[in-house]
Amino acid sequence: MLERDNLTGDFAKLKTLVKFERDAAADAIITSAETSVFHFLRTLKATNGWITDKPEGVAVTFDGRTFVVTDNDGVEDWAGETWFLPLGRYWHLF
């Protein structure tokens, strides 16, 4: 699961992946004790580019490579980039 603050640039504070086991969701309540969190704001900052407000998707390949994709909104006055950001192997993140 992705968590984000919808803030850009220097205002951005929260860009995380949250991992939980499927069984934890069985009762529709997932507690913080049932989660692990990976903060990827540092990874976004390492590109020395603009910090996007909306990472919107996550993908994990069969061999554990993990990626986050951003939404470019396609609106006027926006550069329009979409990032497909590699985060590394899943088992190294959590």
C-alpha positions in Angstrom: 0.0 0.0 0.0 1.2 3.5 -0.7 0.9 6.5 1.6 1.5 10.0 0.5 0.9 13.5 1.7 0.0 15.1 -1.7 2.8 17.7 -1.2 5.5 18.5 -3.7 9.1 19.7 -3.7 10.5 20.8 -0.3 7.0 20.5 1.3 6.9 16.8 0.8 7.2 14.8 4.0 5.4 11.5 3.6 6.0 9.0 0.7 5.9 5.4 2.0 5.2 1.9 1.2 3.4 -0.1 3.8 3.5 -3.8 3.9 1.0 -6.0 5.7 0.1 -9.7 5.5 -3.2 -10.6 3.8 -4.4 -12.2 7.0 -4.1 -8.9 8.8 -6.8 -7.5 6.7 -9.3 -10.3 7.4 -11.1 -8.3 10.1 -10.9 -5.1 8.0 -8.7 -3.4 10.6 -4.9 -3.3 10.1 -3.0 -2.0 13.2 0.4 -0.4 13.1 1.8 -3.5 14.8 0.7 -5.5 11.7 2.7 -3.3 9.3 6.2 -2.6 8.1 7.0 0.8 6.5 9.6 1.8 3.9 10.1 5.5 3.5 11.1 6.3 -0.1 11.2 10.1 0.0 15.0 9.9 0.3 15.0 7.8 -2.9 12.9 10.5 -4.7 15.3 13.2 -3.4 18.3 11.3 -4.7 17.2 12.0 -8.3 17.9 15.7 -7.7 14.7 16.4 -9.5 11.2 17.6 -8.6 9.6 15.7 -5.7 6.2 14.7 -7.1 3.1 14.9 -4.9 1.4 11.7 -6.1 3.1 8.3 -6.3 0.1 6.2 -7.3 1.2 2.7 -8.0 3.5 0.0 -6.9 4.7 -3.1 -8.7 6.8 -6.1 -7.6 8.2 -8.4 -10.2 8.5 -12.1 -9.8 12.1 -11.7 -8.8 11.4 -9.1 -6.1 12.3 -5.9 -8.0 10.0 -3.2 -6.6 8.9 0.0 -8.5 6.8 3.0 -7.8 5.0 4.9 -10.6 3.9 8.5 -10.3 0.9 10.3 -11.8 1.6 13.2 -14.1 -2.0 14.4 -14.2 -1.6 15.7 -17.7 -2.8 19.2 -16.7 -1.7 22.6 -17.9 1.3 24.2 -16.2 2.7 20.9 -15.3 5.9 19.4 -16.7 4.1 16.1 -17.3 6.8 13.6 -16.3 5.9 10.1 -15.1 8.4 8.4 -13.1 8.9 4.6 -12.9 11.2 4.6 -9.9 13.1 1.5 -9.0 13.4 0.9 -5.2 15.4 -2.3 -5.1 14.5 -5.8 -4.1 11.4 -6.2 -2.0 13.0 -8.2 0.8 15.6 -5.4 1.2 13.0 -2.7 1.7 11.2 -4.1 4.8 
